Amino acid sequence: MAKIRAGVLISGRGSNMKALIAAAEDPRYPAAIVLVVSNTAEAPGLAFAKAHGIATEVIDHLRFASRDAF
């Protein structure tokens, strides 16, 4: 069965993301973490994701008029 391609949203260390990445290393886990998105360019979790070969993206929430617009 093909794995679900999943993205993870983080704003800091990404402790939940790290757990998901570890779980996804099990061949029986139904998802592959393929993208990590953060609203903070300096989020330490981004470096962790990159070190594991996972694509990263930053969307700066301060560039939006409001949190709702973000």
N, C-alpha and C positions, 0 to 999 in steps of 0.2 A: 504494500500500500504506500502511495506517495505521502510524504510528510507535508503538513500545512506550513506554508511560508509565513512566519509571524514577525511583526515588528514590536519593539518595546519602547515605551516612553519613559524617560528618566529626567531628573532635575539635579541630581547630585552623584553620590557614590554608586548608585545603581545596585543596592544589595539584593533586591528582588530580581533584577535582571541577571545578576551573577548566578543566582539559584536556577533561573530558567535556562541559562546557557549550560550549566552543569547538568541539568536534567536532560537537555536536548542531546547531550553526548551519548545517551543510552539509545541504542538502535530501536528500542521498543517505544520510545517517547514519540508522540504523534506530531510534533512540530519541530521545525528548524528555525532558529532565530537568525533572520537575514538582514535586519535593519534595527538600529538603535537611534532614536530621535530625542534630542534634548533642547530645552529652552535656554540653556546656559552653556556657552562655548567652553567654559573652564571645568565643566562637570567631570570629575575623575572617572566616572563610569564610561565615558567616551573612549578614553585611552585603553581601558580594559577590553571594551568591545573590539577596538581596532586590533589589539594584540591577539584577539581570537579570530581575526579575519572577517569580522562582521562590519558591514558598511555603516557609516554614521552620518547624521545630518543634524544641523543646528537650525532651529527656527526661533529667532529672538523675539520673545513676547513684548519687549519694549518698543518694537517697531509697529505695533498695532495700537489703535486708538483706545481700546479697552480690552479687558480679559475676555469679554464675550466675543469681540471681533477676532481675538487670537484663536 
